[in-house]
Structure formats: structure tokens, C-alpha cells
Amino acid sequence: MSEWKIIEKEDISPSKWRRMEKWKVQTNNGKEEDAFISLLGDSAIVFGLTDENKVLLLTQYCIGPQEYLKTFVAGFVDGDNSAEETIKHELQEEAGCSAREIIYLGNSHRSKWGVGKVHFYLAKGITQNLEQELEGLEDISVEFISLEELEKLLNESKIHDIASATCAEKALRYLINNS
């Protein structure tokens, strides 16, 4: 199976925050088609765990679905920052927290219609010792729940953000395999 060829790219971004391109591609069988590609870039998300085995969980208003969702701390990787630097910054900004240890759990492509990966982390030794520094459209409350409560939320599909659910599964697997 051969890779497809990108013949042409056209910027059709509605704003500098939501970049999009129209790609004319040639498939491996020679057919030409248009594809609309989201250029969100990389993001990072973290499963935060205290020394008392409490999980850092956010409840935040998400404008797209127009409801409050339970999520983990996350953010876009900006400029020259690494995904790990993004996690450290977002822990402080969104939750007022810092971590003793940050462990990389891997990454995943965001979608087949986009450019960018989601990087997953586990942060151990979480402490809430800083002030939240919420930005513009951020409406976030912070709580710490038991691992049992998190399992219940996952089993009841109450973690609606796919990146958070995936991060939880990766972190829980890591904790089981490395305890």
C-alpha cells in the first residue's frame, strides 16, 4: 500500500486559533479528492495523583458541547515549549498544582482529519500549593477523588472527554504494572 500524495494546500482558517487547510490529495489508486484538515497541533493531558492516591479532577465548562464536563488538566503545546513544559504550566494555571514527578505515557493522533497528537502524562506527588490562573473562557473547579471514585466515573461513562478517558486508562495501567 503506497502513501497518498498532497498535491496542493489552501489555508481556509476561520481564525488564528482554529486553523484549517483544504488539501487536494491523490490517493494510492490515483484518484484526486479534497480533504479538509484541522491544524490544531499537539496537546498534552495529565492524570494527577497525590501521595494519598487522590486523583486530580477538573469540572469545566466546555463551550462546544455547552455543558460542564469532568476532565483532566490539559493544554495545547505552544511555541517552543515541550509537552512536559505544557503540563507543568497547565497544572499551575488550571488547578493551582505542582507535581514531584512527571511520567510520559505515550501519544495518539488526534483524529484522521487533523494534524497533531495528544501526549499523555502521569503526574505523581500532586500538591495544590499555587493559585489558579484561569484565562478568558476558562470556568474550572478542582477536586480530588479516590481511585475507586474515578473507576466508577469511568465505568458509568461520566468522563466524557475522550483524551481524559484515554489518559486515565493509560495511567491506571501504568500504576498497576509498576507498583
N, C-alpha and C positions, 0 to 999 in steps of 0.2 A: 504494500500500500504506500503510495507516494504522498508527500505533503502537498497541500494546496498552495497556490501562488497568489500573493497580493499584487494586483495589477495597479490599483490606484487607491489613494486615501483622500477623503474630503472631511474637513472639520465642520461638524454641524452642531457644535456645543451650544446649549441654551444659556450657559453662564460659565464663568471660570471655575465654579465649584462642581459642576456636573458636566464633565467633558464627554463628548461623543464624536465618533467618526463613522462615516459611511465608507465601507471598504468594498471595492469591486474585486471579487476573487475568482480564480479559476480552480475548479475542483479537480480531483485526481483523474476524472474521466473527461476533462477538457471543457466542461460546461461553465459558463460565466454567470455569476449571480451577485446581487448586492447583499451585504450584511451590515447591520447596524451594531456597532461595538461600543460598549461603555468603557471609558478610560478612568475608572475610579482609582487605580493604583493599589498599592499594598496597604493593608491594615494589620493591626495586632490586637489580640484579645488575651485576657489573663484570668485564670482561675486563682483567686487569692485565698490563702489558708493561714489562719492564725496558729500559734503554738498550741492553742487549746482545741485544735481541729474544728474551728468555726470557719465557714465559707463566707467570703465577702460577696454580697449580692446587692445589686442596684435595682431599684424600681424607677424607671424613667419614662417620661412621655415621649413617644415616637410619633413624629408628625405624619409619616406615610400611612401607617395603619390607624392613626388617630386614636391611640389608646396608650395606657401605661403598660409597659412590658417589664418583666423580670429579666435582667441581663447581667453580664459581667462587664468589668471595666474594659474599654476598647477605644481605639482611635486610629486615624489614618497616619501612615508614616509620611511625614513631611520633610521636604528639603533633603539635607544631608544627614538627618537623624537615622539611626538604625531602628529596627523593630523593637529591640530591647530598650533603647532610649525612649521610644514612644511609650512603652509600657510604664516605665518609671514616671514619666511626665503625667500620663493619664491617671495613674494610681493617685498621685497627689491632686490633680485637677478635679477629677470626678468624685473621689472618695475621701480625700484628705488622708491618704495612707502612704506608707512606705513599706518596703519588703527587705528582709535579710538576705534572701536567696531567690534568684530567678532562673528557672529551668526551661529551656526550649523544648517544645513537644512536637515540632514539625509544622508543615503548612499545607494549604489546599488552595486550588484555584477557586476564585470567587464564583465564576459561572462560565459556561461555554460561550456566552455572549459578552464577555468582558475581559479586560486586561487587568491583572493584579491578583495578588494572593492574600490570603488571610494567614497570619502567623500566630500559632497557639503557644501559650506560656502557662507555667505553673509558678506562682509566687508563694514562697514559704516565709513564715515569720512575719506575717502582715500585722502592722500596728497602725491604729488610727491616731496619729500624732501631729497632723498638719491640718490646715484649714482647706476646705473645699474651695476651688477657684472656678466656678461654673461660668461658661461662656454663653453668649446670646440666647440660643434656643434650647439650652440645657435646663431641664427640670428633673433633678435626680435626688432620690432619697437613698440612704445607705443602711444596710442591716447586715448582721452576721447570724448565720443559721447553722444548725448542726448538719453533719454529713447525712444523717437519716432524713432530715427535712428536705435536703437537696434531692436525695434519691426519690422521695415522694413527689416532689415537684416534677422531676424528670419523668417518672412513671405515669403521672397524670397529665403529661404534655402541657405543663404550666410554664415551661421555659420556651417561649415562642420564637425567640431569636435563634436561627439555625447555627450561627457562629458560636453562641453561648452554649447551646446544647452539645455541639461537637467538642468544644473546649472542655466541657465538664466530663464527657466520656473519655477523652484523651487523658485528662488529669487524674481521674479516678483509676483508670487502667495503670497509669504510671505509679500511683501511690500503692496499688495492690502489688504490682510487680517489683517494687523497690522498697518494701517495708521490712 
